Amino acid sequence: MTDQNRDYLSGSNLNNGNAQLPNATATLVLGILSIVVCFICGIIALVISNRDVALYRANPESYAPGSYNNIRAGRICAIIGIALQFVGIIVYILFIVLAITYAGSIS
């Protein structure tokens, strides 16, 4: 047991001897960025999280449940970010169509 995984208050191991999923933090960060910045981050988060979800489902006792929860939260944020971007694109298209229609009806 290494010192960085040791919880000194309770005297136990933080992740109970289980390994962290490789891209759990990256998926969570990219998922949050997909809501704030752009949907490309969401697509990347979904792609890199697929392998980790497969790893966890193949052998769930080998990985810490917290890292799987980070993967799930990152995937949810990525899906929300992608959906918001598509709604925004549809609103922009409707705005442009309405502006063109209104400009055509004035003249």
PAMARVEX-499260 format. One line per 2 residues: number of its first residue (from 1); their letters; for each residue y negated, z negated, x negated of C-alpha. Coordinates in steps of 0.5 Angstrom, whole numbers, padded with zeros to 4 digits. Each point is the difference from the previous one (the first is absolute). Layout:
BEGIN
NUM> A> Y,Z,X; ...
END
This chain:
BEGIN
1> MT> 0000,0000,0000; -0007,0002,-0003
3> DQ> -0006,-0004,0000; -0004,0005,0004
5> NR> 0005,0000,0006; 0000,-0008,0000
7> DY> -0004,-0004,0006; -0002,-0006,-0004
9> LS> -0002,-0004,0007; 0007,0001,0003
11> GS> 0004,0001,-0006; 0004,0006,0003
13> NL> 0000,0007,-0002; -0005,0004,0004
15> NN> 0004,0006,0002; 0007,-0003,0000
17> GN> 0003,0004,-0006; -0001,0006,0004
19> AQ> -0004,0006,-0004; -0006,0003,0003
21> LP> 0000,0007,0003; -0003,0005,-0005
23> NA> -0006,0003,0004; -0001,-0006,0005
25> TA> -0007,-0001,-0003; -0002,0007,-0001
27> TL> 0002,0002,0007; -0004,-0006,0003
29> VL> -0006,0002,-0004; 0000,0007,0002
31> GI> 0002,-0001,0007; -0007,-0004,0001
33> LS> -0004,0005,-0004; 0003,0005,0005
35> IV> -0004,-0004,0006; -0006,0000,-0005
37> VC> -0001,0006,-0004; 0005,0006,0002
39> FI> 0006,0002,0003; 0003,0003,-0007
41> CG> 0001,-0008,-0002; 0004,-0001,0006
43> II> 0005,0006,-0001; 0001,-0002,-0007
45> AL> 0002,-0007,0002; 0005,0003,0005
47> VI> 0003,0004,-0005; 0001,-0005,-0005
49> SN> 0002,-0006,0005; 0006,0004,0002
51> RD> 0004,-0001,-0006; -0002,-0007,0000
53> VA> 0002,-0001,0008; 0007,0004,-0002
55> LY> 0001,-0005,-0006; -0001,-0006,0004
57> RA> 0004,0002,0006; 0006,0002,-0005
59> NP> 0000,-0007,-0003; -0005,-0005,0004
61> ES> 0003,-0006,-0004; -0003,0002,-0007
63> YA> -0007,0001,0002; -0005,-0005,0002
65> PG> -0002,0000,0008; -0007,-0001,-0002
67> SY> 0000,0007,-0004; 0003,0003,0006
69> NN> -0005,-0002,0005; -0005,0003,-0005
71> IR> 0003,0006,0001; 0000,0000,0007
73> AG> -0007,-0002,0001; -0002,0005,-0005
75> RI> 0004,0005,0004; -0004,-0002,0007
77> CA> -0007,0000,-0004; 0002,0007,-0002
79> II> 0002,0003,0007; -0006,-0003,0003
81> GI> -0004,0003,-0006; 0003,0007,0002
83> AL> -0001,-0001,0007; -0007,-0002,0000
85> QF> -0002,0006,-0005; 0004,0005,0005
87> VG> -0004,-0003,0006; -0007,0001,-0005
89> II> 0002,0007,-0001; 0001,0002,0007
91> VY> -0007,-0004,0002; -0003,0004,-0005
93> IL> 0003,0007,0002; -0002,-0002,0008
95> FI> -0007,-0001,-0003; -0001,0006,-0003
97> VL> 0003,0004,0006; -0005,-0003,0004
99> AI> -0006,0001,-0004; 0002,0007,-0001
101> TY> 0001,0001,0008; -0007,-0004,0001
103> AG> -0003,0004,-0005; 0003,0007,0003
105> SI> -0003,-0003,0007; -0007,-0001,-0002
107> S> -0001,0007,-0002
END
